[in-house]
């Protein structure tokens, strides 16, 4: 982060990057701490903030090299006119510029400056030089500026920057492939206002849909009732009950190359749903249930099934139950995870998964579901192409 008035947006930017699954470490250029307190950035990033100086203590372990190697991408936001000029010169006179010189990771800058400074011939030449070296220029936006002038030079909004940084990691591994993903819970109605459901939030399925889109796939997301923002560029089919979801999946499953069943589908439904609200007239009530169709088994059991990936959300004997499900339903892969705890599983932002095939077991440690989803899609793609 360099020293500019747009630095006030940086804590929100760090938060937005974290929501996409990124681990963020913040390096302040000289005077940047005059605009945003390091403690604020530490709170939202979860890491100690690195100051502009290369101190003897930090360099005992070659701190600038460690950071340069650690990063998958380096983002400077805001990037002032002065900072971009120093990048062009290859300066290594403080920690931030030194990391930029030392890293092999892609570098992106989010310009933020007065409109006249942005349109200055020197700034235009610097931008052209950076672009020729492969530096990604994110923005700027145009509009009213802190100085009261109007024109180009405003830093993009944090959400826009985060999405553009995420796009740097897009691949073409699934280009031309069609992926269907089920997500969220189902709702089995007892009457018009009550029903039987579960704690699934849909977060894992939606993260997988976004990761598959980033990998170039044409994604169909069959979703139970959730409150999550729909991923762009996906075909969304909204469903409520297990029967609804089964019908939606089977209507177009023959067109799919990969099927990932993440939804927590109810095993049973009430054999009869009341037309009117059930009144509390008795001390006891008996509900007769009937088994729902098994969506994943029906897909995997087709004559020419897609590559099938199941999820086994269990509270105990997770691996054993997952292996049994893999064999019983004739799946290509299954992701086993423990639910019912406070740190992973339903409704939490993090998850840890054991990915199982007939030949392998891969442990994926606890991490943000968005980051985990990208790893899962990479492993699914690898196995799909190897079949």
TACORUR-V914159 format. One record per pair of residues at least 6 apart in sequence whose ideal C-beta (glycine too) atoms are under 8 Angstrom apart, sorted by sequence separation. I is the first residue (numbers start at 1). GAP is how many residues later the second one is. D is the distance in Angstrom with one decimal. If there is no record, write none. Layout:
I GAP D
I GAP D
This chain:
1 6 5.8
18 6 6.2
42 6 6.0
58 6 8.0
91 6 4.8
92 6 4.3
117 6 6.0
131 6 6.1
144 6 5.2
145 6 7.2
155 6 7.7
189 6 4.6
190 6 6.7
213 6 5.3
230 6 5.2
239 6 4.4
253 6 6.6
299 6 5.9
312 6 6.9
325 6 7.2
338 6 6.4
339 6 3.4
340 6 8.0
342 6 7.3
344 6 5.6
345 6 6.8
355 6 7.4
356 6 7.8
17 7 5.2
42 7 5.1
76 7 6.2
86 7 7.5
100 7 5.9
111 7 6.7
130 7 6.7
143 7 6.5
188 7 5.6
212 7 5.0
223 7 7.9
278 7 7.5
299 7 7.0
314 7 5.0
326 7 7.6
337 7 6.6
338 7 6.3
339 7 5.3
343 7 6.3
344 7 4.9
354 7 6.3
355 7 4.2
41 8 5.0
50 8 7.4
142 8 7.8
145 8 6.2
156 8 7.6
187 8 4.6
188 8 4.5
239 8 8.0
300 8 4.4
314 8 7.1
326 8 4.5
337 8 6.2
344 8 5.2
354 8 7.2
355 8 8.0
364 8 6.1
1 9 5.3
54 9 6.9
92 9 4.7
142 9 6.0
145 9 6.0
187 9 7.5
188 9 7.2
221 9 7.5
239 9 5.3
299 9 6.0
312 9 5.8
325 9 6.0
354 9 5.7
355 9 6.2
14 10 5.0
28 10 6.6
39 10 8.0
54 10 6.1
87 10 6.9
91 10 7.8
92 10 7.8
113 10 7.5
127 10 6.1
142 10 4.4
187 10 4.9
209 10 5.2
221 10 6.9
249 10 7.8
312 10 3.9
354 10 7.3
38 11 4.1
76 11 7.9
86 11 5.6
90 11 6.0
141 11 7.5
142 11 7.5
143 11 5.4
186 11 6.8
237 11 4.7
323 11 7.9
353 11 4.6
364 11 5.8
14 12 6.7
26 12 7.9
140 12 5.7
142 12 6.6
185 12 5.0
186 12 7.9
209 12 4.6
219 12 7.5
296 12 6.8
322 12 5.1
352 12 6.5
364 12 7.3
28 13 7.9
38 13 7.5
50 13 7.4
83 13 7.9
87 13 6.1
140 13 5.2
141 13 4.4
185 13 4.9
221 13 4.8
223 13 6.4
312 13 5.3
322 13 8.0
352 13 5.7
83 14 7.9
140 14 5.6
141 14 7.0
185 14 7.4
219 14 7.4
220 14 7.0
221 14 7.0
223 14 7.0
296 14 5.1
322 14 3.5
337 14 5.9
338 14 7.5
352 14 4.0
26 15 4.6
139 15 7.7
140 15 6.2
141 15 5.3
185 15 4.2
206 15 7.2
219 15 4.4
220 15 4.6
221 15 5.3
222 15 4.7
223 15 5.7
224 15 5.9
225 15 6.1
310 15 6.1
321 15 7.6
337 15 6.6
351 15 7.0
352 15 7.5
10 16 7.7
26 16 7.7
111 16 7.7
139 16 6.3
140 16 6.7
141 16 7.5
184 16 5.6
205 16 7.2
219 16 7.0
221 16 7.1
223 16 6.8
224 16 6.9
272 16 7.4
310 16 7.2
337 16 4.9
350 16 5.3
351 16 7.5
50 17 7.0
139 17 4.1
184 17 7.3
185 17 7.4
206 17 7.7
218 17 7.9
220 17 6.7
222 17 6.1
270 17 5.5
271 17 4.7
319 17 5.9
336 17 6.7
337 17 7.4
350 17 6.3
362 17 6.5
33 18 7.4
138 18 5.9
184 18 3.4
205 18 7.3
213 18 6.2
245 18 6.4
270 18 7.1
271 18 6.5
318 18 5.0
335 18 4.8
336 18 4.6
350 18 5.9
351 18 5.1
26 19 5.5
183 19 4.5
213 19 7.8
270 19 6.1
271 19 4.6
310 19 6.5
318 19 7.1
335 19 7.4
336 19 7.8
349 19 6.0
350 19 6.6
353 19 6.5
25 20 6.6
32 20 7.1
76 20 7.2
87 20 7.8
206 20 7.4
213 20 5.2
245 20 6.3
269 20 6.5
270 20 7.8
318 20 5.3
335 20 5.5
336 20 6.2
349 20 6.2
352 20 7.9
24 21 4.6
26 21 7.2
28 21 6.3
31 21 8.0
109 21 7.0
139 21 7.7
183 21 7.3
184 21 6.3
202 21 6.3
210 21 4.7
213 21 6.2
224 21 6.5
268 21 3.9
269 21 6.2
308 21 7.8
310 21 4.9
334 21 7.7
335 21 7.7
351 21 5.5
355 21 7.1
25 22 4.8
27 22 7.8
28 22 6.9
30 22 4.4
87 22 7.4
118 22 6.4
138 22 7.8
139 22 7.6
183 22 2.4
202 22 6.9
206 22 5.1
209 22 5.0
268 22 6.4
308 22 7.8
309 22 6.9
312 22 5.6
314 22 6.9
333 22 6.6
334 22 5.1
344 22 6.0
23 23 8.0
24 23 7.1
26 23 4.8
27 23 4.5
28 23 5.6
29 23 5.2
138 23 5.6
182 23 6.5
183 23 5.6
222 23 5.9
242 23 4.9
268 23 5.7
269 23 5.5
308 23 4.9
309 23 6.6
310 23 7.5
311 23 7.1
312 23 7.2
314 23 7.7
315 23 7.1
333 23 7.0
334 23 7.9
343 23 7.0
353 23 7.1
23 24 7.8
26 24 6.8
28 24 5.6
76 24 7.7
181 24 5.5
200 24 7.4
202 24 3.6
206 24 7.9
242 24 5.1
267 24 6.6
268 24 6.2
308 24 5.3
309 24 4.7
310 24 4.6
311 24 5.0
312 24 4.5
313 24 5.9
314 24 6.6
315 24 6.2
333 24 5.1
355 24 5.8
1 25 6.2
7 25 6.1
11 25 6.6
25 25 6.8
27 25 7.6
74 25 6.5
84 25 6.2
183 25 7.7
201 25 6.5
203 25 6.6
206 25 6.2
209 25 5.3
241 25 7.8
267 25 6.1
307 25 5.1
308 25 7.6
309 25 7.0
310 25 7.3
311 25 7.8
312 25 7.3
314 25 6.9
315 25 4.4
332 25 6.8
1 26 7.0
3 26 5.8
10 26 5.6
18 26 7.2
74 26 6.0
83 26 7.6
109 26 6.2
111 26 6.8
138 26 5.0
183 26 7.0
202 26 5.2
222 26 4.9
243 26 7.4
266 26 5.8
307 26 7.9
309 26 6.8
311 26 7.2
313 26 4.5
357 26 6.3
1 27 5.6
2 27 4.3
3 27 6.8
8 27 6.5
14 27 6.3
18 27 7.4
84 27 6.9
107 27 7.8
108 27 7.0
109 27 7.3
111 27 7.8
113 27 7.7
115 27 7.8
138 27 7.6
181 27 5.5
201 27 7.1
222 27 5.7
242 27 6.3
265 27 6.7
1 28 6.6
3 28 4.0
7 28 3.8
8 28 6.4
18 28 7.9
67 28 7.8
71 28 7.4
106 28 7.2
107 28 4.9
108 28 3.9
109 28 6.1
110 28 4.6
111 28 5.8
112 28 6.5
136 28 7.7
181 28 5.1
197 28 7.7
241 28 6.8
301 28 7.8
3 29 4.5
7 29 4.9
11 29 5.1
15 29 5.0
74 29 5.6
107 29 7.0
108 29 7.7
109 29 6.8
110 29 5.6
111 29 4.5
300 29 5.3
301 29 6.8
2 30 6.1
5 30 6.6
11 30 6.0
14 30 4.6
68 30 8.0
79 30 3.8
81 30 7.9
106 30 6.4
108 30 5.5
110 30 7.5
115 30 6.3
265 30 6.0
300 30 5.0
326 30 6.0
1 31 5.0
3 31 6.6
4 31 7.1
10 31 6.7
14 31 5.0
64 31 5.9
68 31 4.9
74 31 5.6
76 31 7.5
79 31 5.7
114 31 6.3
181 31 7.0
297 31 7.9
300 31 5.7
326 31 7.6
3 32 6.2
11 32 8.0
63 32 7.5
67 32 5.1
71 32 5.8
73 32 5.3
74 32 7.4
75 32 7.8
76 32 7.4
77 32 7.4
78 32 6.1
79 32 5.2
80 32 6.6
81 32 4.8
119 32 7.5
136 32 6.7
220 32 6.8
263 32 7.8
297 32 4.7
313 32 6.7
322 32 7.1
326 32 7.4
11 33 5.0
72 33 5.7
73 33 5.2
74 33 4.7
75 33 4.9
76 33 4.7
77 33 3.8
78 33 7.4
79 33 6.6
80 33 5.9
114 33 5.7
116 33 7.4
118 33 7.5
119 33 7.1
179 33 4.7
296 33 5.8
313 33 7.3
323 33 6.3
64 34 4.6
68 34 3.8
69 34 7.5
71 34 4.7
73 34 7.5
74 34 7.2
75 34 7.6
76 34 7.0
78 34 3.4
115 34 5.5
118 34 5.3
261 34 6.3
322 34 5.6
1 35 7.3
64 35 5.5
68 35 3.9
73 35 6.5
75 35 7.0
77 35 7.6
114 35 6.6
115 35 7.2
116 35 7.7
118 35 4.0
261 35 4.2
294 35 7.5
296 35 7.3
319 35 6.1
67 36 8.0
68 36 7.7
81 36 4.8
115 36 2.9
117 36 6.7
220 36 7.2
318 36 7.2
58 37 7.9
65 37 5.8
68 37 7.6
81 37 7.5
85 37 7.2
115 37 5.5
187 37 7.0
259 37 7.9
319 37 7.3
64 38 5.9
85 38 7.9
88 38 4.8
115 38 4.4
174 38 6.2
179 38 4.4
181 38 6.7
183 38 6.2
186 38 4.9
187 38 5.6
261 38 7.4
81 39 7.5
84 39 7.1
87 39 7.9
114 39 5.8
177 39 7.6
178 39 6.9
179 39 7.1
180 39 7.7
181 39 7.3
182 39 8.0
183 39 7.3
184 39 5.1
185 39 4.8
186 39 8.0
224 39 5.7
1 40 7.7
27 40 7.0
54 40 7.2
113 40 4.9
175 40 7.9
176 40 7.5
177 40 5.1
178 40 4.8
179 40 5.2
180 40 4.6
181 40 5.4
182 40 4.7
183 40 5.0
184 40 3.5
185 40 6.6
223 40 7.8
224 40 7.9
259 40 5.3
53 41 6.8
54 41 5.3
85 41 5.4
88 41 4.8
112 41 6.9
174 41 4.2
175 41 3.5
177 41 7.1
178 41 7.9
179 41 7.3
180 41 7.9
181 41 7.1
182 41 7.6
183 41 6.9
184 41 6.4
185 41 7.7
217 41 7.6
222 41 7.3
224 41 7.9
335 41 6.6
25 42 6.7
52 42 4.5
53 42 6.6
81 42 5.4
84 42 5.0
88 42 6.3
111 42 6.9
112 42 6.7
173 42 4.9
174 42 4.8
175 42 7.5
176 42 7.9
178 42 7.2
180 42 6.6
182 42 7.8
184 42 4.3
319 42 7.9
52 43 5.6
84 43 7.0
87 43 6.3
112 43 3.7
171 43 7.1
172 43 7.5
173 43 6.5
174 43 3.8
183 43 7.1
51 44 7.0
52 44 6.4
54 44 6.7
111 44 6.9
170 44 4.6
171 44 5.1
172 44 4.6
184 44 7.9
25 45 7.1
50 45 5.9
81 45 7.8
110 45 5.3
169 45 6.8
170 45 7.3
171 45 6.5
250 45 8.0
25 46 7.7
84 46 6.5
110 46 5.8
170 46 7.3
246 46 7.5
249 46 5.5
253 46 5.5
259 46 7.6
333 46 7.9
167 47 7.6
246 47 4.9
259 47 4.6
261 47 7.4
333 47 6.6
87 48 7.2
166 48 7.1
250 48 6.8
254 48 7.9
258 48 5.6
259 48 7.1
261 48 6.9
243 49 6.9
246 49 5.1
250 49 7.7
253 49 7.2
257 49 5.6
258 49 4.7
259 49 5.2
260 49 4.5
261 49 5.2
262 49 5.2
264 49 6.3
242 50 4.0
243 50 7.2
245 50 6.3
249 50 6.6
254 50 7.8
256 50 4.6
257 50 6.6
259 50 7.0
261 50 6.3
333 50 5.8
110 51 5.3
242 51 7.1
258 51 7.1
332 51 6.6
189 52 7.1
208 52 6.0
246 52 7.2
332 52 7.7
186 53 7.4
187 53 5.1
188 53 5.8
242 53 7.5
253 53 6.9
29 54 6.5
186 54 7.0
187 54 6.2
188 54 6.7
208 54 6.2
186 55 5.5
205 55 7.8
332 55 7.0
108 56 7.4
186 56 4.6
108 57 6.2
205 57 3.7
186 58 7.7
204 58 5.5
205 58 6.3
186 59 6.0
108 60 6.9
77 61 7.6
202 61 7.9
106 62 5.6
182 63 6.2
200 63 7.1
13 64 5.9
30 64 5.9
200 64 3.7
29 65 6.4
199 65 7.9
198 66 5.0
10 67 6.5
29 67 4.8
182 67 6.6
9 68 7.8
10 68 7.5
27 68 5.6
28 68 7.4
29 68 7.8
198 68 7.1
9 69 7.7
27 69 4.7
180 69 6.8
197 69 7.3
196 70 6.3
6 71 7.8
7 71 5.8
309 71 5.8
6 72 3.9
27 72 6.4
180 72 7.3
5 73 7.9
180 73 6.7
196 73 7.4
307 73 7.5
2 74 6.1
4 74 4.2
196 74 7.1
1 75 7.1
4 75 7.9
1 76 6.6
2 76 6.1
4 76 4.6
180 76 4.5
307 76 7.5
1 77 7.0
2 77 5.9
3 77 6.6
78 77 4.9
178 77 5.9
179 77 6.8
186 77 7.0
307 77 4.6
2 78 4.8
77 78 6.6
178 78 4.9
179 78 6.8
180 78 7.4
181 78 7.9
182 78 7.5
185 78 7.2
186 78 7.4
188 78 5.0
178 79 5.1
179 79 4.6
180 79 5.1
181 79 4.6
182 79 5.2
183 79 5.2
184 79 5.7
185 79 5.2
186 79 5.3
2 80 7.4
177 80 4.5
178 80 7.5
179 80 7.8
180 80 7.3
181 80 8.0
182 80 5.8
183 80 5.4
184 80 7.4
186 80 4.8
188 80 7.5
190 80 5.6
307 80 6.7
2 81 4.0
177 81 6.5
179 81 6.8
181 81 6.0
182 81 3.7
185 81 7.8
188 81 4.0
189 81 7.2
188 82 6.2
191 82 6.4
192 82 7.7
264 82 7.3
182 83 7.4
190 83 6.3
191 83 4.0
192 83 7.4
194 83 7.7
77 84 5.9
174 84 7.9
189 84 4.5
190 84 6.7
191 84 7.6
192 84 7.0
193 84 5.5
194 84 7.1
191 85 6.7
192 85 6.1
75 86 7.4
191 86 5.2
191 87 4.8
190 88 6.6
75 90 5.8
73 92 6.2
2 94 7.2
1 95 7.9
73 95 5.7
73 96 7.7
72 97 7.5
190 97 7.0
188 104 7.8
6 106 3.8
5 107 7.5
204 107 7.7
4 108 4.9
4 109 7.0
182 113 6.9
200 113 8.0
260 120 7.1
258 122 6.7
180 126 7.5
258 126 5.9
257 127 7.4
199 140 7.9
5 141 4.8
16 142 4.8
20 142 5.7
15 143 7.7
16 143 5.5
19 143 7.5
20 143 7.8
22 143 7.6
22 144 8.0
203 144 7.6
13 145 3.9
16 145 7.5
17 145 5.0
20 145 7.9
201 145 6.3
9 146 6.4
12 146 4.4
16 146 3.9
20 146 5.2
200 146 5.3
201 146 4.7
203 146 7.1
199 147 4.0
200 147 7.8
204 147 6.2
6 148 7.3
9 148 7.4
10 148 8.0
13 148 5.8
17 148 6.6
198 148 7.3
199 148 5.5
6 149 4.0
9 149 5.4
13 149 6.5
4 151 7.8
211 159 7.6
210 160 7.3
214 160 7.2
207 162 4.7
211 162 4.1
215 162 5.4
207 163 4.8
210 163 6.9
211 163 4.6
214 163 7.9
215 163 7.8
204 165 5.3
207 165 7.3
208 165 4.6
211 165 7.1
212 165 5.4
203 166 5.3
207 166 3.7
211 166 4.3
215 166 6.5
204 168 7.8
208 168 6.3
204 169 7.0
208 169 6.5
21 186 7.7
174 203 7.5
169 205 7.3
173 205 7.5
174 207 5.9
177 207 8.0
173 208 4.8
21 346 7.4
21 347 4.3
21 348 7.4
23 348 8.0
21 349 3.1
22 349 7.5
18 350 7.3
20 350 5.4
21 350 3.3
19 351 7.1
21 351 7.5
21 352 7.5
21 353 6.8
